[in-house]
Amino acid sequence: MSSTSIIHPLHFQIIRREGTTWYFKNGSIFYNRTGEPIPESDRERLFGITKNKIVIELFRINGGKAGYYVVNLQDKKYYYCGDEWTDVKVKLKELGIGTDEPSYF
């Protein structure tokens, strides 16, 4: 897997399916406007959903096909991205998250 970073809002979760296993990608939080600690293990619970429910929904959209998925935990929307890490960036850009070029202040 590439070491390329993907920056996204807290309410988005990146998941990879490999074989029969689902891997929930937990990144680090670099900005938290509330200042309240948000343990990564509680991210799904923060939005009122479980990992089990997420996996069920991902299976519904693509039959559990291998590859990368993005979940909007806040709106309970599920997306298949593709087989490559770069496909995640493409999907997030389709959803209005991210830019081609970094913006400078």
KOLLODO-190715 format. One record per residue: residue number from 1; x, z, y of N, C-alpha, C, O in turn. Coordinates in steps of 0.02 Angstrom, whole numbers, always signed. Layout:
! KOLLODO-190715
NUM|X|Z|Y|X|Z|Y|X|Z|Y|X|Z|Y
...
This chain:
! KOLLODO-190715
1|+42|+0|-59|+0|+0|+0|+44|+0|+62|+98|+29|+62
2|+20|-32|+113|+57|-37|+176|+57|+30|+212|+12|+71|+203
3|+109|+40|+252|+112|+102|+292|+80|+92|+360|+85|+136|+403
4|+47|+35|+370|+14|+21|+434|-41|+73|+447|-81|+88|+403
5|-42|+99|+507|-92|+149|+525|-156|+115|+549|-154|+61|+579
6|-211|+146|+535|-276|+124|+560|-306|+184|+596|-315|+238|+567
7|-322|+173|+659|-353|+226|+699|-428|+212|+702|-449|+156|+719
8|-467|+263|+686|-540|+254|+686|-573|+321|+703|-542|+374|+698
9|-637|+318|+723|-672|+380|+739|-680|+425|+678|-678|+402|+621
10|-688|+489|+690|-694|+539|+637|-752|+523|+590|-748|+537|+530
11|-806|+494|+616|-865|+483|+574|-858|+422|+527|-906|+405|+492
12|-800|+390|+527|-787|+336|+480|-740|+361|+426|-692|+397|+440
13|-754|+342|+364|-713|+362|+306|-691|+299|+271|-731|+254|+258
14|-627|+294|+254|-600|+238|+217|-592|+259|+144|-565|+312|+130
15|-617|+218|+99|-616|+234|+28|-589|+174|-10|-604|+116|+6
16|-549|+187|-61|-521|+134|-103|-544|+145|-175|-541|+201|-201
17|-566|+92|-205|-586|+94|-276|-531|+59|-316|-514|+1|-303
18|-504|+94|-365|-452|+67|-408|-468|+87|-480|-470|+147|-495
19|-479|+38|-522|-500|+54|-591|-567|+88|-590|-616|+60|-566
20|-569|+148|-616|-632|+186|-616|-630|+245|-567|-674|+288|-568
21|-580|+245|-524|-571|+302|-478|-583|+282|-406|-564|+228|-384
22|-616|+327|-369|-627|+318|-297|-579|+364|-261|-576|+424|-275
23|-540|+335|-214|-492|+374|-175|-516|+378|-103|-522|+327|-69
24|-530|+438|-80|-551|+449|-12|-489|+458|+31|-450|+505|+20
25|-478|+413|+78|-419|+414|+121|-430|+464|+178|-473|+455|+221
26|-391|+516|+178|-395|+566|+230|-334|+560|+276|-277|+569|+255
27|-347|+544|+337|-294|+539|+386|-290|+603|+427|-327|+651|+414
28|-247|+602|+476|-243|+661|+519|-281|+648|+584|-284|+592|+608
29|-308|+701|+611|-346|+697|+672|-297|+705|+730|-263|+755|+735
30|-295|+655|+775|-248|+660|+831|-284|+677|+896|-251|+693|+945
31|-351|+674|+896|-388|+694|+956|-453|+725|+934|-491|+696|+895
32|-466|+785|+959|-527|+821|+942|-554|+850|+1007|-530|+901|+1032
33|-603|+816|+1035|-628|+836|+1101|-662|+905|+1101|-668|+936|+1153
34|-685|+928|+1042|-717|+994|+1040|-667|+1051|+1036|-682|+1107|+1057
35|-608|+1037|+1011|-558|+1089|+1003|-570|+1132|+941|-527|+1173|+924
36|-626|+1123|+908|-642|+1161|+848|-603|+1131|+789|-599|+1070|+784
37|-575|+1172|+745|-540|+1145|+687|-588|+1108|+640|-644|+1132|+628
38|-566|+1051|+614|-607|+1011|+568|-566|+998|+506|-527|+951|+504
39|-574|+1040|+455|-536|+1028|+393|-558|+963|+361|-618|+948|+358
40|-509|+923|+338|-525|+858|+307|-572|+866|+248|-614|+823|+236
41|-566|+920|+211|-608|+930|+152|-682|+940|+171|-726|+933|+129
42|-696|+956|+235|-764|+967|+257|-793|+908|+295|-849|+913|+322
43|-757|+852|+299|-780|+796|+339|-850|+772|+318|-893|+763|+360
44|-861|+762|+253|-926|+738|+230|-981|+789|+245|-1035|+771|+267
45|-966|+852|+232|-1015|+905|+245|-1033|+909|+319|-1090|+924|+337
46|-984|+896|+363|-996|+896|+434|-1052|+846|+453|-1089|+858|+500
47|-1057|+791|+415|-1107|+740|+428|-1166|+743|+379|-1206|+697|+377
48|-1170|+796|+340|-1227|+806|+296|-1231|+760|+236|-1286|+737|+218
49|-1175|+745|+207|-1173|+700|+149|-1120|+725|+100|-1074|+762|+120
50|-1125|+705|+38|-1076|+725|-12|-1037|+664|-37|-1059|+607|-29
51|-979|+676|-66|-939|+622|-95|-979|+586|-149|-975|+525|-156
52|-1015|+625|-188|-1056|+596|-242|-1107|+546|-215|-1115|+492|-242
53|-1141|+565|-162|-1191|+520|-130|-1157|+457|-103|-1185|+402|-108
54|-1099|+466|-74|-1061|+408|-47|-1045|+360|-103|-1054|+299|-96
55|-1019|+385|-159|-1001|+342|-215|-1062|+305|-243|-1057|+246|-260
56|-1118|+339|-247|-1180|+306|-270|-1198|+248|-224|-1214|+194|-248
57|-1195|+259|-159|-1212|+206|-111|-1162|+149|-114|-1182|+91|-108
58|-1098|+164|-122|-1047|+111|-127|-1059|+69|-190|-1049|+8|-190
59|-1080|+101|-244|-1095|+65|-305|-1154|+18|-294|-1156|-37|-321
60|-1202|+40|-254|-1261|-2|-241|-1244|-65|-202|-1272|-118|-214
61|-1196|-59|-154|-1183|-118|-112|-1138|-169|-147|-1140|-228|-129
62|-1098|-148|-195|-1050|-195|-224|-1036|-184|-298|-987|-210|-324
63|-1077|-146|-331|-1069|-136|-402|-1005|-101|-422|-983|-107|-480
64|-973|-66|-376|-911|-30|-392|-850|-74|-397|-801|-56|-429
65|-853|-132|-365|-797|-178|-366|-735|-145|-336|-740|-106|-289
66|-676|-160|-364|-614|-133|-338|-602|-158|-267|-623|-213|-249
67|-568|-118|-228|-551|-137|-159|-564|-80|-111|-571|-22|-130
68|-566|-99|-48|-575|-50|+6|-645|-52|+34|-677|-104|+38
69|-669|+8|+53|-735|+16|+81|-729|+58|+144|-682|+97|+152
70|-777|+50|+189|-782|+92|+249|-852|+121|+250|-901|+86|+238
71|-856|+185|+264|-920|+219|+269|-927|+249|+338|-883|+284|+363
72|-984|+236|+370|-1002|+268|+432|-1042|+330|+412|-1102|+325|+398
73|-1010|+387|+411|-1041|+449|+389|-1099|+470|+434|-1148|+500|+411
74|-1092|+456|+497|-1143|+477|+546|-1208|+438|+536|-1262|+468|+536
75|-1204|+372|+528|-1263|+330|+523|-1281|+313|+450|-1330|+278|+438
76|-1241|+338|+403|-1251|+325|+331|-1253|+250|+317|-1300|+225|+285
77|-1202|+214|+341|-1195|+142|+328|-1132|+131|+288|-1081|+164|+298
78|-1135|+83|+242|-1082|+72|+194|-1061|-1|+194|-1103|-46|+197
79|-995|-13|+193|-969|-81|+198|-913|-92|+148|-870|-49|+138
80|-914|-151|+116|-858|-172|+75|-811|-212|+120|-834|-254|+157
81|-745|-198|+116|-696|-231|+159|-660|-288|+123|-654|-343|+151
82|-636|-276|+63|-597|-325|+26|-543|-292|-15|-543|-230|-22
83|-498|-332|-41|-446|-306|-86|-384|-282|-51|-344|-245|-80
84|-374|-301|+11|-312|-285|+46|-324|-234|+101|-378|-229|+130
85|-271|-195|+116|-274|-145|+170|-292|-177|+236|-327|-147|+277
86|-267|-238|+248|-281|-272|+311|-355|-290|+318|-379|-298|+374
87|-390|-295|+262|-462|-309|+264|-501|-251|+297|-554|-262|+326
88|-473|-191|+293|-505|-133|+325|-504|-142|+401|-554|-131|+435
89|-447|-164|+427|-442|-175|+500|-490|-229|+522|-522|-223|+574
90|-496|-282|+483|-542|-337|+499|-614|-311|+502|-650|-326|+549
91|-634|-272|+452|-702|-245|+450|-715|-199|+509|-768|-202|+541
92|-667|-155|+524|-676|-109|+581|-683|-148|+646|-723|-130|+689
93|-644|-202|+654|-651|-243|+715|-719|-276|+717|-748|-282|+771
94|-746|-298|+660|-814|-326|+657|-865|-274|+680|-916|-292|+710
95|-851|-211|+667|-896|-157|+686|-883|-132|+758|-915|-84|+780
96|-837|-165|+792|-823|-148|+862|-772|-94|+871|-767|-64|+925
97|-732|-80|+820|-681|-28|+823|-612|-61|+820|-597|-96|+772
98|-571|-50|+870|-504|-77|+871|-499|-141|+912|-549|-171|+931
99|-437|-161|+924|-422|-222|+962|-364|-259|+930|-328|-230|+890
100|-356|-323|+949|-299|-362|+924|-235|-337|+955|-184|-331|+921
101|-237|-323|+1019|-178|-302|+1056|-189|-231|+1081|-244|-212|+1099
102|-136|-191|+1081|-144|-124|+1109|-160|-128|+1183|-133|-170|+1219
103|-204|-84|+1205|-220|-83|+1276|-174|-34|+1312|-158|+19|+1286
104|-154|-53|+1371|-109|-12|+1411|-146|+14|+1472|-186|-23|+1501
105|-133|+73|+1491|-169|+105|+1545|-144|+78|+1611|-168|+98|+1664
